[in-house]
């Protein structure tokens, strides 16, 4: 047993923090209320995690799945390089309506890339694109 404990101490990292678990009890008198410690739950200190979804649709049929991500309050980066121009235009139109209905935002990131964000995500800054004169998206959007 002694060797096992020595190896355990050698290969484990001890926490720098001590956690105290306190069961919630209803105090019976006012003196017990003043003697109780204030315990803060660690889960209340955590912030909600924002998610970013990367999508590369191959047809217009996948736009509903992308819109569902936005409705579920996730940001979506869309790469439209694998979609023909007409379908890409329909995808952007559909997602623009989805984002508008949710008070979100859609921004062009590149010649074929867009960022769709719901209202709980704030995007700061802008990307000034030096797109080719032949960029079909520059002319259309």
Backbone as JSON, one array per atom type, in Angstrom:
{
  "sequence": "XXXXXXXXXXXXXXXXXXXXXXXXXXXXXXXXXXXXXXXXXXXXXXXXXXXXXXXXXXXXXXXXXXXXXXXXXXXXXXXXXXXXXXXXXXXXXXXXXXXXXXXXXXXXXXXXXXXXXXXXXXXXXXXXXXXXXXXXXXXXX",
  "N": [[0.82, -1.19, 0.0], [2.0, 1.24, 0.66], [3.8, 1.89, -1.41], [2.07, 2.15, -3.55], [0.56, 4.42, -2.79], [2.62, 6.29, -2.79], [3.32, 6.42, -5.53], [0.89, 7.35, -6.48], [0.74, 9.91, -5.33], [2.92, 11.03, -6.61], [2.24, 11.1, -9.32], [-0.14, 12.51, -9.53], [-1.9, 15.6, -9.73], [-2.44, 18.03, -7.42], [-5.3, 19.92, -6.56], [-5.43, 23.47, -6.54], [-7.41, 24.75, -5.33], [-9.87, 24.57, -2.83], [-12.89, 22.91, -2.53], [-16.03, 23.32, -1.15], [-18.81, 21.62, -0.23], [-22.04, 22.32, 0.58], [-24.99, 21.45, 2.08], [-28.24, 22.6, 1.45], [-30.07, 23.85, 4.0], [-32.92, 24.58, 5.93], [-32.83, 27.23, 8.09], [-33.45, 27.22, 11.58], [-33.47, 29.15, 13.51], [-32.69, 32.67, 14.1], [-30.04, 32.99, 14.9], [-28.71, 30.86, 13.76], [-28.85, 31.6, 11.11], [-27.06, 33.75, 10.9], [-24.68, 32.49, 11.41], [-24.24, 30.84, 9.27], [-22.31, 30.16, 6.34], [-21.7, 32.03, 3.34], [-22.17, 30.59, 0.3], [-21.13, 30.29, -2.98], [-22.32, 29.11, -5.98], [-20.45, 27.29, -8.35], [-21.34, 26.9, -10.91], [-22.98, 29.06, -11.42], [-21.22, 31.05, -11.92], [-20.16, 30.62, -14.4], [-20.02, 31.5, -17.88], [-22.34, 31.64, -20.6], [-21.72, 29.6, -23.43], [-20.85, 30.61, -26.62], [-21.49, 29.5, -29.88], [-19.99, 28.79, -33.02], [-20.79, 27.9, -36.23], [-19.58, 26.21, -39.02], [-20.34, 26.13, -42.39], [-20.68, 24.54, -45.52], [-22.47, 24.52, -47.98], [-23.76, 22.43, -50.61], [-25.91, 22.53, -52.17], [-29.09, 24.23, -52.65], [-30.9, 22.94, -51.04], [-29.85, 22.52, -48.52], [-30.16, 24.81, -47.05], [-32.14, 25.14, -45.1], [-31.22, 23.73, -42.87], [-29.0, 25.29, -42.2], [-30.28, 27.68, -41.55], [-31.65, 26.81, -39.3], [-29.59, 26.59, -37.43], [-29.01, 29.29, -37.01], [-31.44, 30.17, -35.95], [-31.32, 28.8, -33.57], [-29.62, 30.38, -32.17], [-26.89, 30.44, -32.91], [-23.85, 31.45, -34.4], [-23.08, 31.5, -37.88], [-20.79, 30.62, -40.34], [-20.6, 30.76, -43.76], [-19.55, 29.1, -46.61], [-19.66, 29.52, -49.95], [-18.48, 28.49, -52.22], [-18.76, 26.03, -53.49], [-21.18, 25.97, -54.69], [-23.39, 26.67, -57.38], [-23.86, 29.87, -58.98], [-26.57, 30.85, -59.1], [-27.93, 29.26, -57.19], [-26.43, 29.94, -54.95], [-27.08, 32.62, -54.68], [-29.81, 32.41, -54.05], [-29.57, 31.08, -51.6], [-28.29, 33.02, -50.01], [-30.25, 35.01, -50.08], [-32.38, 33.7, -48.73], [-31.22, 33.25, -46.21], [-30.73, 35.87, -45.48], [-33.31, 36.81, -45.05], [-34.0, 35.16, -42.89], [-32.16, 35.99, -40.93], [-32.91, 38.67, -40.72], [-35.49, 38.42, -39.65], [-34.86, 37.59, -37.12], [-33.63, 39.74, -35.99], [-30.91, 39.8, -36.45], [-27.7, 39.72, -38.09], [-26.08, 39.83, -41.27], [-23.05, 39.43, -42.92], [-20.65, 40.02, -45.45], [-17.77, 38.18, -45.87], [-15.78, 37.43, -47.61], [-15.09, 36.74, -51.09], [-16.78, 34.57, -51.54], [-17.81, 34.0, -49.07], [-19.8, 34.24, -46.13], [-21.02, 35.69, -43.08], [-23.37, 34.9, -40.73], [-25.21, 36.11, -38.07], [-27.02, 35.78, -35.01], [-29.2, 37.89, -32.93], [-27.96, 37.97, -30.44], [-25.27, 38.13, -30.76], [-22.61, 40.27, -31.23], [-20.94, 41.88, -33.78], [-17.93, 43.38, -34.39], [-16.03, 45.77, -36.23], [-14.9, 45.67, -39.66], [-14.59, 44.14, -42.88], [-12.79, 45.06, -45.55], [-13.0, 44.33, -48.76], [-10.8, 43.54, -51.35], [-11.79, 42.71, -54.02], [-11.76, 40.9, -57.09], [-12.38, 42.43, -60.3], [-13.93, 40.77, -61.7], [-15.49, 39.5, -59.9], [-18.35, 37.86, -59.23], [-20.11, 38.05, -57.09], [-19.72, 40.55, -56.02], [-20.94, 42.21, -57.84], [-23.59, 41.41, -57.69], [-24.41, 41.48, -54.98]],
  "CA": [[0.0, 0.0, 0.0], [2.84, 2.43, 0.76], [4.35, 2.21, -2.73], [0.94, 2.59, -4.36], [0.26, 5.8, -2.41], [3.74, 7.14, -3.22], [3.15, 6.64, -6.96], [-0.31, 8.16, -6.66], [1.11, 11.29, -5.01], [3.9, 11.48, -7.58], [1.65, 11.31, -10.64], [-1.38, 13.29, -9.5], [-1.76, 17.02, -9.49], [-3.42, 18.44, -6.42], [-6.0, 21.17, -6.86], [-5.03, 24.62, -5.74], [-8.61, 25.26, -4.71], [-10.65, 23.64, -2.04], [-14.3, 23.06, -2.76], [-16.83, 22.93, 0.01], [-20.18, 21.36, -0.59], [-22.91, 22.58, 1.71], [-26.38, 21.13, 1.8], [-29.15, 23.68, 1.81], [-30.96, 23.52, 5.1], [-33.75, 25.7, 6.38], [-32.44, 27.55, 9.46], [-34.57, 27.23, 12.53], [-33.46, 30.38, 14.31], [-31.93, 33.75, 13.49], [-28.62, 32.83, 15.2], [-28.17, 29.94, 12.78], [-28.74, 32.31, 9.86], [-25.86, 34.56, 10.91], [-23.52, 31.61, 11.47], [-24.05, 30.12, 8.01], [-21.43, 30.79, 5.35], [-22.26, 32.3, 2.03], [-21.55, 29.71, -0.67], [-21.49, 30.65, -4.34], [-22.26, 27.97, -6.88], [-19.5, 27.48, -9.44], [-22.05, 26.93, -12.18], [-23.55, 30.38, -11.64], [-20.14, 31.93, -12.33], [-19.77, 30.34, -15.77], [-20.71, 32.26, -18.91], [-22.82, 30.76, -21.66], [-20.77, 29.42, -24.52], [-21.36, 30.9, -27.95], [-20.98, 28.54, -30.86], [-19.89, 29.2, -34.41], [-20.94, 26.73, -37.09], [-19.04, 26.39, -40.36], [-21.16, 25.38, -43.35], [-20.28, 24.59, -46.92], [-23.56, 23.83, -48.68], [-23.54, 22.01, -51.99], [-27.13, 22.85, -52.9], [-30.05, 25.05, -51.93], [-31.65, 22.08, -50.12], [-29.22, 22.55, -47.2], [-30.32, 26.12, -46.43], [-32.99, 25.04, -43.91], [-30.34, 23.31, -41.77], [-28.2, 26.46, -41.83], [-31.2, 28.61, -40.88], [-31.94, 26.26, -37.97], [-28.48, 26.97, -36.55], [-29.17, 30.71, -36.67], [-32.6, 30.24, -35.06], [-30.85, 28.29, -32.28], [-28.72, 31.41, -31.64], [-25.49, 30.13, -33.22], [-23.32, 32.16, -35.56], [-22.79, 30.58, -38.97], [-19.93, 31.07, -41.44], [-21.01, 29.99, -44.93], [-18.67, 29.12, -47.78], [-20.51, 29.22, -51.1], [-17.64, 28.19, -53.38], [-19.16, 24.78, -54.15], [-22.56, 26.11, -55.16], [-23.45, 27.55, -58.56], [-24.2, 31.26, -58.64], [-28.01, 31.02, -58.86], [-28.27, 28.66, -55.9], [-25.77, 30.75, -53.92], [-27.88, 33.84, -54.52], [-31.03, 32.01, -53.33], [-29.18, 30.77, -50.22], [-28.04, 34.29, -49.32], [-31.56, 35.67, -49.93], [-33.13, 33.0, -47.69], [-30.58, 33.5, -44.93], [-30.94, 37.29, -45.17], [-34.64, 36.89, -44.46], [-33.95, 34.52, -41.57], [-31.42, 36.88, -40.03], [-33.74, 39.86, -40.51], [-36.59, 38.07, -38.76], [-34.31, 37.41, -35.77], [-32.88, 40.97, -35.67], [-29.49, 39.47, -36.51], [-26.89, 40.43, -39.07], [-25.34, 39.04, -42.25], [-21.94, 40.21, -43.45], [-19.81, 39.35, -46.44], [-16.4, 38.06, -45.38], [-14.89, 37.27, -48.76], [-15.82, 36.68, -52.35], [-17.81, 33.53, -51.49], [-18.02, 33.67, -47.66], [-20.7, 35.12, -45.41], [-21.2, 35.45, -41.65], [-24.73, 35.16, -40.26], [-25.21, 36.1, -36.62], [-28.3, 36.15, -34.38], [-29.16, 39.17, -32.23], [-27.15, 37.92, -29.21], [-23.85, 38.22, -31.14], [-22.26, 41.57, -31.78], [-19.75, 41.82, -34.62], [-17.31, 44.7, -34.51], [-15.06, 45.86, -37.3], [-15.4, 45.35, -40.99], [-13.59, 43.62, -43.82], [-12.87, 45.73, -46.84], [-12.49, 43.35, -49.71], [-10.24, 43.92, -52.64], [-12.22, 41.62, -54.87], [-11.5, 41.08, -58.52], [-13.45, 43.06, -61.06], [-14.76, 39.68, -62.22], [-16.19, 38.86, -58.77], [-19.78, 37.88, -59.52], [-20.86, 38.41, -55.89], [-19.59, 41.99, -55.84], [-21.92, 42.85, -58.7], [-24.95, 41.03, -57.33], [-24.78, 41.81, -53.6]],
  "C": [[0.86, 1.25, 0.0], [3.4, 2.85, -0.59], [3.25, 2.74, -3.64], [0.6, 4.04, -4.06], [1.37, 6.75, -2.83], [3.65, 7.43, -4.71], [1.95, 7.54, -7.24], [-0.01, 9.63, -6.39], [2.05, 11.86, -6.06], [3.24, 11.87, -8.91], [0.33, 12.05, -10.64], [-1.06, 14.73, -9.19], [-2.84, 17.41, -8.5], [-4.03, 19.77, -6.81], [-5.48, 22.28, -5.95], [-6.22, 25.19, -4.96], [-9.26, 24.16, -3.88], [-12.12, 23.94, -2.27], [-15.06, 22.56, -1.53], [-18.27, 22.79, -0.44], [-21.04, 21.47, 0.66], [-24.33, 22.25, 1.29], [-27.24, 22.29, 2.24], [-30.11, 23.18, 2.88], [-31.74, 24.77, 5.47], [-33.36, 26.01, 7.82], [-33.66, 27.65, 10.37], [-34.6, 28.49, 13.37], [-32.59, 31.42, 13.63], [-30.43, 33.64, 13.8], [-27.98, 31.85, 14.22], [-27.99, 30.63, 11.43], [-27.45, 33.13, 9.82], [-24.61, 33.7, 10.93], [-23.27, 30.87, 10.17], [-23.14, 30.9, 7.07], [-22.2, 31.06, 4.07], [-21.48, 31.46, 1.03], [-22.06, 30.09, -2.05], [-21.31, 29.42, -5.22], [-21.3, 28.26, -8.02], [-20.2, 27.53, -10.78], [-22.66, 28.3, -12.45], [-22.49, 31.37, -12.11], [-19.75, 31.72, -13.78], [-20.61, 31.16, -16.74], [-21.23, 31.3, -19.97], [-21.84, 30.73, -22.82], [-21.46, 29.74, -25.83], [-20.72, 29.92, -28.93], [-20.98, 29.18, -32.24], [-19.91, 27.93, -35.25], [-20.39, 27.09, -38.47], [-19.83, 25.52, -41.32], [-20.64, 25.6, -44.76], [-21.34, 23.84, -47.74], [-23.17, 23.5, -50.12], [-24.78, 22.24, -52.85], [-28.05, 23.69, -52.01], [-30.82, 24.24, -50.89], [-31.08, 22.11, -48.7], [-29.46, 23.85, -46.45], [-31.18, 26.05, -45.16], [-32.16, 24.63, -42.69], [-29.48, 24.48, -41.28], [-29.06, 27.46, -41.07], [-31.54, 28.12, -39.48], [-30.83, 26.59, -36.98], [-28.63, 28.43, -36.09], [-30.34, 30.89, -35.71], [-32.23, 29.76, -33.66], [-29.74, 29.15, -31.69], [-27.24, 31.03, -31.77], [-25.08, 30.96, -34.43], [-22.93, 31.13, -36.61], [-21.9, 31.27, -39.99], [-20.24, 30.16, -42.62], [-20.02, 30.2, -46.06], [-19.49, 28.65, -48.97], [-19.71, 28.88, -52.36], [-18.09, 26.96, -54.14], [-20.58, 24.8, -54.69], [-22.55, 27.01, -56.38], [-24.06, 28.89, -58.16], [-25.68, 31.44, -58.33], [-28.42, 30.44, -57.51], [-27.64, 29.45, -54.76], [-26.57, 32.02, -53.64], [-29.16, 33.53, -53.75], [-30.72, 31.72, -51.86], [-28.99, 32.06, -49.42], [-29.36, 35.04, -49.11], [-32.36, 35.03, -48.79], [-32.55, 33.31, -46.32], [-30.69, 34.96, -44.52], [-32.3, 37.49, -44.53], [-34.69, 36.29, -43.07], [-33.29, 35.43, -40.55], [-32.23, 38.14, -39.73], [-34.86, 39.58, -39.52], [-36.12, 37.92, -37.32], [-33.55, 38.63, -35.27], [-31.38, 40.72, -35.63], [-28.8, 40.27, -37.59], [-26.25, 39.42, -40.02], [-24.28, 39.94, -42.84], [-21.15, 39.37, -44.43], [-18.37, 39.36, -45.93], [-15.39, 37.99, -46.51], [-15.73, 37.16, -50.01], [-16.93, 35.64, -52.34], [-18.19, 33.18, -50.05], [-18.88, 34.73, -46.97], [-20.75, 34.71, -43.94], [-22.62, 35.86, -41.28], [-24.73, 35.06, -38.74], [-26.6, 36.45, -36.1], [-28.13, 37.43, -33.58], [-28.31, 39.14, -30.96], [-25.66, 38.01, -29.5], [-23.61, 39.58, -31.76], [-20.95, 41.43, -32.54], [-19.2, 43.23, -34.73], [-16.25, 44.65, -35.61], [-15.7, 45.52, -38.63], [-14.24, 44.84, -41.83], [-13.81, 44.35, -45.13], [-12.21, 44.81, -47.84], [-11.94, 44.0, -50.95], [-10.54, 42.78, -53.6], [-11.87, 41.94, -56.32], [-12.65, 41.81, -59.17], [-14.41, 42.01, -61.61], [-15.55, 38.99, -61.12], [-17.69, 39.0, -58.98], [-20.61, 38.28, -58.32], [-20.8, 39.9, -55.62], [-20.67, 42.71, -56.65], [-23.35, 42.61, -58.2], [-25.34, 41.53, -55.94], [-24.21, 43.12, -53.22]]
}
